[in-house]
Amino acid sequence: MVHNRSVPTSTMLAHVTCEDIPAAVAWLEDALGFHEHFRYGDPIAGVQMSLGDAWIMLNTPRAERATPARLGRMTQSLTIVVADVDAAFARATAAGAPVVEDLNETEYGERQFVVADPDGHRWLIAQHVRDVAPDEWGAIPNTG
């Protein structure tokens, strides 16, 4: 595989549409701890950011891309796994992030919470706290 310094080596780079990219960058840095790698365009058309090995590209709206706030509904959510979800929750709430789902422990072994960003995107922040086999909580493994 060719190494490209402009694109992260992780296997997924989520594109997130934002009405106000500078405000989104500030929110992601303050509330969730993301780090900006680069930006492009004048005015800003995109910003690449990361948190651990989770990578995102912020983009401006176009005819085929809109924010959940503009659509009036959520279109997807993003899950970020962190080492200390309690610290992440404290950071997010201290930054004033609207909590959609309070900090809780799931039947499938995660401790997690959900916050909404100013554009209406939902961010699920999780920590693995115990190993649970999928069939223990009702999931059906694919055996084929």
BELKATA-V563239 format. One record per residue. N is the residue number from 1. RES is the residue in one letter. OMEGA is omega in degrees with one decimal (none if undefined). Layout:
BEGIN
n={N:N}
res={RES:RES}
omega={OMEGA:OMEGA}
END
This chain:
BEGIN
n={1:2:3:4:5:6:7:8:9:10:11:12:13:14:15:16:17:18:19:20:21:22:23:24:25:26:27:28:29:30:31:32:33:34:35:36:37:38:39:40:41:42:43:44:45:46:47:48:49:50:51:52:53:54:55:56:57:58:59:60:61:62:63:64:65:66:67:68:69:70:71:72:73:74:75:76:77:78:79:80:81:82:83:84:85:86:87:88:89:90:91:92:93:94:95:96:97:98:99:100:101:102:103:104:105:106:107:108:109:110:111:112:113:114:115:116:117:118:119:120:121:122:123:124:125:126:127:128:129:130:131:132:133:134:135:136:137:138:139:140:141:142:143:144}
res={M:V:H:N:R:S:V:P:T:S:T:M:L:A:H:V:T:C:E:D:I:P:A:A:V:A:W:L:E:D:A:L:G:F:H:E:H:F:R:Y:G:D:P:I:A:G:V:Q:M:S:L:G:D:A:W:I:M:L:N:T:P:R:A:E:R:A:T:P:A:R:L:G:R:M:T:Q:S:L:T:I:V:V:A:D:V:D:A:A:F:A:R:A:T:A:A:G:A:P:V:V:E:D:L:N:E:T:E:Y:G:E:R:Q:F:V:V:A:D:P:D:G:H:R:W:L:I:A:Q:H:V:R:D:V:A:P:D:E:W:G:A:I:P:N:T:G}
omega={178.2:175.6:179.7:-176.7:179.2:-177.5:-178.3:-179.2:176.4:-173.7:178.9:175.1:-178.9:174.9:-175.2:-178.2:-176.6:177.1:-176.4:-174.2:178.1:177.5:178.5:177.8:179.9:-179.9:-178.8:177.1:-175.5:-172.5:-173.4:177.8:177.2:178.4:178.1:177.1:175.1:175.0:178.6:178.1:175.0:7.0:-175.5:178.1:-178.7:177.1:175.6:-177.1:175.7:171.0:-172.2:177.8:174.4:-176.6:175.5:172.5:175.9:-179.9:174.7:179.3:172.6:-179.6:-176.8:180.0:177.5:177.1:174.5:179.3:179.8:-179.6:-176.8:178.6:176.5:179.2:176.9:172.8:-179.5:178.3:176.8:177.9:-178.1:179.8:-176.6:-176.0:178.3:176.7:178.3:178.4:178.8:179.3:-177.5:-178.1:176.6:178.4:177.7:179.4:177.5:-179.6:178.6:177.5:-177.3:177.6:-177.4:175.4:-176.3:176.9:-178.9:168.3:179.3:167.2:-169.0:171.7:178.8:173.5:177.0:176.0:-177.2:178.4:178.1:176.4:177.4:179.7:176.2:-179.3:-171.6:172.5:174.4:-179.1:174.8:179.6:-179.3:176.1:-178.3:-178.0:178.2:179.7:172.1:177.5:-179.5:-179.7:175.0:-178.5:-175.9:none}
END
